[in-house]
Amino acid sequence: MAFLEVGDVSPKFSLRNQRGDMVNLDDFIGSKNIVIYFYPKAMTPGCTVQACGIRDTNSQFSALDTVVLGVSPDSIAKLVKFEDKQELNFMLLSDEDHSVIDSFGAWDLKKFMGREFMGVLRSTFVINKQGTIVHVMDKVKTKSHHEDVLQWVSDNLA
């Protein structure tokens, strides 16, 4: 699937969160801005830094009427461990068959140490209250991700 761009309507989806509850994109359309970020694997160094940054700024996102959803192909059991170990305070969604990740175009060929494989492209999509993608980050720096997204939301959707 092609990588989605600014102006595209966000694909509708339903995924289970780390507690096993079903979360639908439609739960937020009309009332919240949505930050969906795709990450490769819970409890790895880069993904942990990225998630802890979101954790530490989640109240600022909430103050901007914005919900953050982290999506990975991890199982619900692994997401529970990740949440508990890092004391995360936002929703992690399990996309084990990577269908939602693929619908955003974030499942693609990756290269690492001479190997090629299919995997998650670390990326972030900001969706406005109407369900339209208004910002895309396809080059994400794990250490400053939370600040970069928060600044963009503050400047453009507040």
Rosetta blueprint (number, residue, H / E / L):
1 M L
2 A L
3 F L
4 L L
5 E L
6 V L
7 G L
8 D L
9 V E
10 S L
11 P L
12 K L
13 F L
14 S E
15 L E
16 R E
17 N E
18 Q L
19 R L
20 G L
21 D L
22 M E
23 V E
24 N E
25 L H
26 D H
27 D H
28 F L
29 I L
30 G L
31 S L
32 K L
33 N E
34 I E
35 V E
36 I E
37 Y E
38 F E
39 Y L
40 P L
41 K L
42 A L
43 M L
44 T L
45 P H
46 G H
47 C H
48 T H
49 V H
50 Q H
51 A H
52 C H
53 G H
54 I H
55 R H
56 D H
57 T H
58 N H
59 S H
60 Q H
61 F H
62 S H
63 A H
64 L L
65 D L
66 T E
67 V E
68 V E
69 L E
70 G E
71 V E
72 S E
73 P L
74 D L
75 S L
76 I H
77 A H
78 K H
79 L H
80 V H
81 K H
82 F H
83 E H
84 D H
85 K H
86 Q H
87 E L
88 L L
89 N L
90 F L
91 M E
92 L E
93 L E
94 S E
95 D L
96 E L
97 D L
98 H L
99 S H
100 V H
101 I H
102 D H
103 S H
104 F L
105 G L
106 A L
107 W E
108 D E
109 L E
110 K E
111 K E
112 F E
113 M L
114 G L
115 R E
116 E E
117 F E
118 M E
119 G E
120 V E
121 L L
122 R L
123 S E
124 T E
125 F E
126 V E
127 I E
128 N L
129 K L
130 Q L
131 G L
132 T E
133 I E
134 V E
135 H E
136 V E
137 M E
138 D L
139 K L
140 V L
141 K L
142 T L
143 K L
144 S L
145 H H
146 H H
147 E H
148 D H
149 V H
150 L H
151 Q H
152 W H
153 V H
154 S H
155 D H
156 N H
157 L L
158 A L
